[in-house]
Amino acid sequence: MSTATAPSPRLSGPSGPPARRVIAVVVLVPLLAALALWAFAWPAARTAPRDLPLGVAGPAAAVTQMEKELAAHKGAFEIHRYADEAAARAAVEDRTVYGAVVATPRGPELLTASAASPVVAQLLQQAVTRQAATHGAEARVVDVVAAPAKDPRGAALGASVLPLALSGIAAGAAVTVLGLRGVRAATALVGAAALVGLAGAGIAHSWLGVLAGDWWAEAGTLALSTLAVSAAVAGCAALLGPAGIGLVALTVMFIGNAFSGAASAPQMLPEPAGEIGRWLPPGAGTTMLRSVSFFDGAAATGPALTLTWWAALGIGAVLVGDPLRNRTEHRTPAAGEREPVLAS
């Protein structure tokens, strides 16, 4: 009596993976590289002012002449007219404009805020100085809100965007991988973000001295920025499964980080990169951190609401995502529970 032996399954080890896996690696890796290069190199190569808010003040005739000269830079500036130097200075301090040109008997005076963006402050200084030279005058520059002496180029603040994004992605992924659900997951996300905020303020403010505002407001901003990312990661994973981690991570890293405008300003990026960056956590977090650190919270409401919406929607998805997925899975019969097939 001979016994029939079942054919042994074909094993695919590392030396011989299926062809479709090879194709996936060969195609996906270059696509990711191209996406990263596009996201980071394109804005950097096209950096220029686009509707950059700029104030003008002084006598009516002088202001009209300045507006005509600034309008020659087509699409570069969004002009705001103010009655006098005091009103223009207040607009700079409120983050309504990045700078203001004031016509005085001695020549043009440029009010800047290097704390808002050292790149923009330098650009305005070059433009106004060049324009004044054509009239045989010399522009006087006043830095109304100066960047901290320990970070005059804003490099440290710009460099904080990536660590915060990575912390948020790591926290959201950890909650998903560890199998935390519902209230426990939400508690873990909030707790991790709070500790990131405290650690970040301790390093950037207390140790490095690159932030100069209220310590607790800065810690809260850093925590909210982290929570916006981590909640989005965990919430998307709760709704879509592990693929949600990759979806949010790619969006935050390749789009949010590259379009944040942290190194310059959103108005310095090509459209629609600047507008998109404002609605993503890295861009909103950078703008809010500048506001609370250097401008006493001026213009912080918008980015704070953006981060809050990201955090709230993410945590909401964490709380309801798993019950929704379980209900869907229960409605869909598993492969082994379908109608049996009679065997002859």
C-alpha positions in Angstrom: 0.0 0.0 0.0 1.6 3.2 -1.1 1.0 6.4 0.7 0.7 9.6 -1.4 2.8 12.4 -0.1 1.6 16.0 -0.5 3.9 18.1 -2.6 6.1 20.2 -0.4 5.4 24.0 -0.5 7.9 26.1 -2.4 9.8 28.2 0.0 10.9 31.6 -1.0 13.9 32.6 1.1 16.0 35.7 0.9 17.9 34.3 -2.0 14.8 33.9 -4.2 12.0 36.3 -3.4 8.9 36.4 -5.6 9.3 38.5 -8.7 6.6 40.9 -7.7 8.5 41.7 -4.5 11.5 42.5 -6.5 9.5 44.8 -8.8 7.9 46.5 -5.7 11.3 47.3 -4.3 12.8 48.4 -7.6 9.8 50.7 -8.3 8.8 52.0 -4.8 12.3 53.0 -3.6 13.0 55.4 -6.6 9.4 56.8 -6.2 10.1 57.6 -2.6 13.4 59.2 -3.4 11.8 61.3 -6.2 9.0 62.4 -3.8 11.6 63.4 -1.2 13.7 65.3 -3.7 10.7 67.1 -5.1 9.3 68.0 -1.7 12.5 69.4 -0.3 14.4 70.6 -3.4 11.5 72.3 -5.2 10.7 74.9 -2.5 14.3 75.5 -1.8 15.1 76.2 -5.5 12.1 78.5 -5.8 12.4 80.6 -2.6 11.3 84.1 -3.3 8.8 86.6 -1.7 5.2 86.1 -2.8 2.6 88.5 -1.4 4.9 89.1 1.6 3.1 91.4 4.0 5.0 94.7 4.1 4.0 98.0 5.6 4.7 101.6 4.5 4.2 104.8 6.5 4.9 108.5 6.2 3.7 111.5 4.3 1.1 110.7 1.6 3.3 111.7 -1.4 6.3 109.7 -0.1 4.2 106.7 0.7 2.6 106.7 -2.8 6.1 106.8 -4.4 7.3 103.9 -2.2 4.2 101.9 -3.2 5.0 102.4 -6.9 8.6 101.3 -6.4 7.6 98.3 -4.4 4.9 97.3 -6.9 7.7 97.0 -9.5 8.5 93.7 -7.8 5.5 92.1 -9.3 3.7 89.8 -6.8 6.5 90.1 -4.3 4.8 92.2 -1.6 1.4 92.8 -0.1 1.4 96.4 0.8 -0.2 97.7 4.0 -0.4 101.5 4.6 0.0 103.0 8.1 -0.4 106.5 9.3 3.0 106.8 11.0 6.0 105.0 12.4 4.3 104.0 15.6 1.4 102.3 13.8 3.9 100.5 11.5 6.0 99.4 14.5 2.9 98.0 16.2 2.0 96.1 13.0 5.4 94.5 13.0 5.1 93.5 16.7 1.6 92.1 16.1 3.0 90.0 13.2 0.6 91.7 10.7 3.6 92.5 8.5 7.1 91.2 8.4 8.5 94.7 8.1 7.7 98.3 7.3 9.3 101.1 5.3 8.9 104.5 6.9 9.6 107.7 4.9 11.5 110.2 7.0 13.3 113.5 6.2 16.6 111.7 6.6 15.6 109.0 4.2 13.8 105.6 4.4 13.8 103.8 7.7 13.2 100.0 7.6 11.5 98.3 10.5 12.2 94.5 10.5 11.6 91.6 12.8 14.4 89.1 12.5 12.7 86.9 15.1 9.9 86.3 12.6 12.3 85.3 9.9 16.0 86.2 9.6 15.8 85.4 5.9 13.0 87.8 5.3 14.6 90.5 7.4 17.8 90.2 5.3 15.8 90.2 2.1 13.9 93.4 3.0 17.1 95.1 4.1 18.8 94.4 0.8 15.7 95.5 -1.2 15.2 98.8 0.7 18.9 99.6 0.8 19.2 99.1 -3.0 16.1 101.2 -3.6 17.4 104.0 -1.4 20.7 104.0 -3.2 19.0 104.8 -6.5 17.8 108.1 -4.9 21.2 108.8 -3.3 20.0 108.1 0.2 20.9 105.6 2.9 18.4 103.4 4.5 18.4 103.1 8.3 17.5 99.6 9.6 15.8 99.0 13.0 15.2 95.4 14.2 12.0 95.8 16.2 11.9 92.2 17.4 15.3 90.8 17.1 16.2 87.1 17.0 18.0 85.8 20.1 21.7 86.4 20.3 22.4 82.7 20.6 20.4 81.9 17.4 20.6 85.0 15.2 19.9 83.0 12.0 17.0 81.0 13.4 18.8 77.8 12.6 18.0 76.1 16.0 14.3 76.9 15.7 14.2 75.6 12.2 16.0 72.5 13.2 13.4 71.7 15.8 10.7 70.8 13.2 12.2 67.5 12.3 12.7 66.1 15.9 9.1 67.1 16.8 7.7 65.4 13.7 9.8 62.2 14.4 8.7 62.2 18.1 5.1 62.4 17.1 5.4 59.7 14.5 7.3 57.4 17.0 4.7 58.0 19.7 1.7 57.2 17.4 3.5 54.1 15.9 4.4 52.9 19.4 0.8 53.1 20.6 -0.3 51.1 17.6 2.4 48.5 17.8 1.9 48.0 21.5 -1.8 47.3 21.0 -3.1 50.2 23.1 -6.7 51.0 22.4 -9.3 53.6 23.4 -8.8 55.6 26.5 -5.4 54.0 27.2 -4.1 54.9 23.8 -5.3 58.5 24.2 -3.8 58.8 27.6 -0.4 57.5 26.4 -0.4 60.0 23.5 -1.2 63.0 25.7 1.3 61.9 28.3 4.1 61.4 25.8 3.4 64.7 24.1 3.5 66.5 27.5 6.9 65.1 28.3 8.2 66.0 24.8 7.0 69.6 25.4 8.7 69.8 28.8 12.0 68.3 27.5 11.9 70.5 24.4 11.4 73.7 26.4 14.1 72.6 28.8 16.6 72.1 26.0 15.7 75.0 23.7 14.9 77.6 26.3 16.7 76.8 29.5 19.9 75.2 28.1 20.4 76.6 24.6 18.7 79.9 25.1 17.3 80.0 21.6 13.7 80.7 22.8 12.9 83.8 24.8 9.2 83.7 25.7 7.1 82.3 28.5 8.6 78.9 29.4 5.2 77.1 29.9 3.7 78.6 26.8 6.7 77.2 24.8 6.4 73.8 26.4 2.7 73.7 25.7 3.3 74.7 22.0 5.9 71.9 21.6 3.6 69.4 23.3 0.6 70.4 21.1 2.7 70.1 18.0 3.8 66.6 19.0 0.3 65.5 19.9 -1.1 66.7 16.6 1.3 64.4 14.8 1.1 61.4 17.2 -2.7 61.5 17.4 -3.0 61.7 13.6 -0.7 58.6 13.2 -2.5 56.5 15.9 -5.9 57.7 14.7 -5.3 56.8 11.1 -3.8 53.5 12.1 -7.0 52.8 14.2 -9.1 53.5 11.1 -7.0 52.0 8.3 -4.7 49.5 10.1 -0.9 49.6 10.1 -0.9 51.3 6.6 -2.2 54.4 8.3 1.1 54.9 10.1 3.0 55.1 6.8 0.4 57.4 5.2 0.6 60.0 8.0 4.4 59.6 8.3 4.9 60.3 4.6 2.6 63.3 4.7 4.2 64.8 7.8 7.8 64.1 6.8 7.8 64.8 3.0 5.0 67.4 2.8 4.6 69.0 6.2 8.3 69.2 7.1 9.3 70.4 3.6 6.5 72.9 3.3 6.7 74.3 6.8 8.6 77.4 5.9 10.6 77.1 9.1 13.8 78.1 7.4 12.3 81.2 5.8 8.6 82.0 5.8 5.4 80.5 4.2 5.3 83.5 1.9 8.7 82.6 0.6 7.7 79.2 -0.7 6.2 78.6 -4.2 2.4 78.1 -4.2 0.7 76.0 -3.2 3.5 74.8 -0.9 3.3 77.7 1.5 -0.5 77.5 1.9 -0.4 73.7 2.3 2.4 74.0 4.9 0.3 76.3 7.1 -2.4 73.6 7.5 0.0 70.8 8.5 1.4 70.3 12.0 5.0 71.2 11.3 4.2 74.5 9.7 1.5 75.5 12.2 3.8 74.4 15.1 6.7 76.5 13.8 4.5 79.6 13.4 2.9 79.2 16.8 6.3 78.7 18.5 7.7 81.9 17.0 4.6 83.8 18.2 4.7 82.6 21.8 8.5 82.8 22.0 9.2 86.3 20.5 5.9 88.1 20.0 4.0 87.5 23.3 1.5 85.2 21.5 0.6 87.6 18.7 -1.0 85.8 15.7 -0.8 82.4 17.6 -4.6 81.7 17.5 -4.7 80.4 13.9 -1.9 77.9 14.2 -3.1 76.9 17.7 -6.5 76.0 16.2 -4.9 74.1 13.4 -2.9 72.0 15.8 -5.9 71.5 18.1 -8.0 70.2 15.2 -5.3 67.7 14.2 -5.0 66.5 17.8 -8.8 66.3 18.4 -9.6 64.5 15.2 -6.7 62.1 15.8 -7.7 61.2 19.3 -11.3 60.9 18.2 -10.3 58.4 15.6 -8.3 56.5 18.2 -11.4 56.3 20.5 -13.8 55.2 17.8 -11.6 53.6 15.2 -11.2 50.1 16.7 -14.9 49.6 17.5 -15.7 50.6 13.9 -13.1 48.2 12.5 -14.3 45.4 14.8 -17.9 45.9 13.8 -16.9 45.9 10.1 -14.9 42.7 10.6 -17.8 41.0 12.4 -20.2 41.8 9.5 -17.8 40.4 6.9 -17.6 36.6 7.3 -14.1 35.2 7.4 -12.8 33.0 4.6 -13.1 29.9 6.8 -16.7 30.7 7.8 -18.1 30.9 4.3 -20.5 28.2 2.9 -18.8 24.8 3.0 -18.1 23.0 -0.3 -19.0 19.4 -0.4 -16.1 17.1 -1.0 -16.6 14.0 -3.0 
